Amino acid sequence: MIRIAVLVSGRGSNLQAIIDSIENGYLHAQISIVISDISDAYALVRAKTHGINAVHIDPKSFDSKESYETEILRVLDSHNVQLVLLAGYMKILGKPLLNAYKNRIVNIHPALLPAFPGLHAQEQAFKHGVKVAGCTVHFVDEELDGGPIILQKCVEVKEDDTAQTLSERILEQEHKIYPEAIKLFAENKLRIDGRKVKIIK
Ligand code: GRF
C-alpha cells in the first residue's frame, strides 16, 4: 500500500477528500504523515480526528528555507513516504524536496493550467471573464504551478456566479479529481513523457 504524506497550510478540504477516499475503499493508500507550516491549520485537526499522524513544522524556527525543507525531508524519510501531496500548501518548494521526491510530488490547483497560476486562481479566472473554469492536478517541478498535468476538470461559469460560488463548484471537482489522480499514481498508471503524462489503461 502506497505511503503518502500530505502538506497543508489551511482548511484541508482536499485532505478530507483524500481521507474519505481511503476510508471508503476507493483509494488503496495510507496517509503516513500530514505536515503543516501553519500551527492552527484546520487540516491538522482533520488529520488527528481520523487518527493520522500530523505535525506542525514552523518555518520560522529554521534559519533558511533549505534547513526547513531538510527537516521536512527527514520527517518524510522517517515515514518511508513514497508520494508527497500538496493540498493547499502555501509555500513554494525548493531544491531539497524537489530533488529528493522528483516526479513524486503532486499538487492541486483551482484553475485550468496553464491559465491562472499562482494565488486566487478562481478569482483571477472569474475576473478575466472566462466561460469555463476548472481545476488541475499536476506534478510539481521548479516552475510555479507548471509541472506536467495529470488530470483536469472543467466547470462552467454561470451568468449569476460570483467568484465565491464559482470557487465552491470548482472545489467540488477538486475533491473528485485529486483522489482519482492519486489512485492512478498508486496503481502505477502514470508515465511522464516530457510535458505529457500518459495514463495507462
Ligand atoms: C484549493 O482550492 C486548492 O486547489 C488550492 O488551495 C486550496 C486548498 O483548499 N491549492 P483546502 O485547504 O484543501 O480546503
Boltz pocket constraint, residues with backbone or C-beta under 6 A from the ligand:
constraints:
  - pocket:
      binder: B
      contacts: [[A, 10], [A, 11], [A, 12], [A, 13], [A, 14], [A, 15], [A, 86], [A, 87], [A, 88], [A, 89], [A, 108], [A, 109], [A, 110], [A, 171], [A, 174]]
      max_distance: 6.0
